[in-house]
């Protein structure tokens, strides 16, 4: 969290004109993005840690659904495009796009890198995009650990599932938040 905040302070302190030439984004809005993503990740971690015993269908309702709803609320309230993307995804809609794949690779190669901004264009809109790492916690392994150990509802509900084989501390995926100019 400190590293992510450090990036925002660095971006804000050098001025967005220098960091993102020609961009119109408000430094306070960019700081809000980071704050909201940190809150989203803390929520995900806390909800996952609250699961005791074997994972079942209720695990999805207790962890995944509220996190997805919070991401949707972030989009509706702020006009941002928010996604959780992964190389090893369960839902094909969460597959890494080209930029997210590069972000994922950078984070994979640099475990200390928690998040960063890029200047970009997404779906015809110019703006900036924030990527933040998602880390596998111990409670995540109930559904994302060994392939054979996945709960039955995952095996049955996601026949093309790729979101398994993780170990504690692995890079699970990235949060992506796009803010248009």
C-alpha positions in Angstrom: 0.0 0.0 0.0 2.8 2.4 0.8 4.4 1.8 -2.6 1.2 2.5 -4.4 0.6 5.7 -2.5 4.2 6.6 -3.2 3.6 6.4 -6.9 0.6 8.7 -6.6 2.6 11.2 -4.6 5.4 11.0 -7.1 2.9 11.5 -10.0 1.2 14.4 -8.2 4.5 16.0 -7.0 6.1 16.1 -10.5 2.9 17.3 -12.0 0.7 15.4 -14.4 1.8 17.6 -17.2 5.2 16.0 -16.8 4.1 12.5 -16.0 1.2 12.4 -18.5 1.9 14.9 -21.2 -1.3 16.6 -22.5 -3.6 14.8 -20.0 -6.3 16.7 -18.3 -6.8 14.5 -15.2 -7.1 16.0 -11.8 -4.4 14.7 -9.4 -7.0 14.5 -6.6 -9.1 12.2 -8.8 -6.1 10.0 -9.5 -5.4 9.8 -5.8 -9.0 8.8 -5.3 -8.6 6.0 -7.8 -5.7 4.6 -5.8 -7.6 5.0 -2.5 -10.7 3.2 -3.9 -8.7 0.4 -5.4 -6.9 -0.1 -2.0 -10.3 -0.2 -0.3 -11.6 -2.7 -2.9 -8.6 -5.0 -2.3 -8.8 -4.7 1.5 -12.5 -5.7 1.2 -11.6 -8.7 -1.0 -8.9 -9.8 1.4 -11.2 -9.3 4.5 -14.1 -11.2 2.9 -11.9 -14.0 1.8 -10.3 -14.3 5.2 -13.7 -14.5 6.8 -14.4 -17.8 5.1 -14.0 -20.7 7.4 -14.1 -24.4 6.5 -14.5 -25.7 2.9 -15.5 -23.3 0.2 -18.9 -23.8 -1.4 -21.4 -21.9 -3.5 -22.0 -19.4 -0.6 -18.3 -18.5 -0.9 -19.0 -16.8 -4.2 -21.9 -14.9 -2.7 -19.8 -13.9 0.3 -16.6 -12.9 -1.5 -16.8 -12.5 -5.3 -20.2 -11.0 -5.7 -19.7 -8.1 -3.1 -16.3 -7.3 -4.6 -17.8 -7.2 -8.1 -20.7 -5.0 -6.8 -18.2 -2.6 -5.2 -16.3 -2.3 -8.5 -19.6 -1.6 -10.3 -20.4 1.1 -7.8 -17.0 2.7 -8.4 -17.8 2.8 -12.1 -21.3 4.3 -11.6 -20.3 6.9 -9.1 -17.1 8.1 -10.8 -17.4 7.3 -14.5 -14.3 5.1 -14.4 -13.9 1.8 -16.2 -13.0 -0.8 -13.5 -12.0 -4.4 -14.0 -10.3 -7.3 -12.3 -8.2 -9.0 -15.0 -6.0 -12.2 -15.0 -3.9 -14.4 -17.1 -5.4 -17.4 -15.4 -9.1 -16.4 -15.4 -12.3 -18.1 -14.4 -14.6 -15.9 -16.4 -13.4 -15.2 -20.0 -14.6 -11.5 -19.5 -11.7 -11.1 -17.1 -9.0 -12.1 -19.6 -6.0 -9.7 -19.8 -6.1 -7.3 -22.7 -2.9 -6.2 -24.4 -2.0 -3.4 -21.9 -3.1 -5.4 -18.9 -0.9 -8.3 -20.1 2.1 -6.0 -20.2 1.2 -4.7 -16.7 0.9 -8.2 -15.4 4.2 -9.2 -16.9 5.9 -6.1 -15.3 4.4 -7.1 -11.9 5.4 -10.7 -12.4 9.0 -9.6 -13.1 9.0 -7.1 -10.2 7.2 -8.5 -7.1 7.8 -5.2 -5.3 5.8 -3.3 -7.9 2.3 -2.8 -6.5 0.8 -0.4 -8.9 1.4 2.2 -11.6 -0.3 4.6 -14.1 0.0 4.7 -17.9 -1.2 7.2 -20.5 -3.5 5.4 -22.9 -6.6 5.1 -25.1 -9.3 2.7 -24.2 -12.4 2.1 -26.4 -11.8 5.3 -28.3 -11.3 7.5 -25.1 -8.0 9.1 -24.1 -7.0 9.0 -20.5 -4.9 7.3 -17.9 -5.1 3.7 -16.6 -4.1 2.5 -13.2 -2.9 -1.1 -12.7 -2.7 -2.6 -9.2 -1.5 -6.1 -8.3 -3.9 -8.7 -6.8 -2.1 -11.1 -4.5 -3.2 -14.6 -3.5 -3.9 -14.9 0.2 -4.1 -18.1 2.1 -7.9 -18.1 2.1 -7.9 -17.7 -1.7 -6.4 -21.1 -2.1 -9.7 -22.8 -1.3 -10.9 -21.9 -4.8 -7.6 -21.0 -6.5 -5.2 -23.6 -5.2 -4.6 -27.1 -6.7 -6.9 -27.9 -9.6 -8.1 -31.2 -8.0 -8.9 -29.3 -4.7 -11.3 -26.8 -6.3 -14.9 -26.9 -4.9 -17.4 -28.8 -6.9 -19.4 -25.7 -7.7 -16.3 -24.2 -9.4 -15.6 -27.4 -11.3 -19.2 -27.7 -12.5 -19.9 -24.0 -13.0 -16.7 -23.1 -14.8 -15.7 -26.0 -17.1 -13.1 -23.8 -18.8 -11.7 -22.6 -15.5 -8.0 -21.5 -15.6 -7.9 -19.8 -12.2 -6.2 -22.5 -10.2 -2.6 -23.6 -9.4 -1.8 -20.6 -7.3 0.3 -20.5 -4.2 0.4 -18.1 -1.3 1.7 -14.7 -2.4 1.4 -15.3 -6.1 0.3 -12.6 -8.5 -3.4 -13.5 -9.1 -4.2 -10.7 -11.5 -4.5 -6.9 -11.7 -7.1 -4.3 -11.0 -7.5 -1.9 -13.9 -9.1 1.5 -13.6 -9.4 3.7 -16.6 -10.0 7.5 -16.1 -10.9 9.4 -19.3 -9.6 12.9 -19.9 
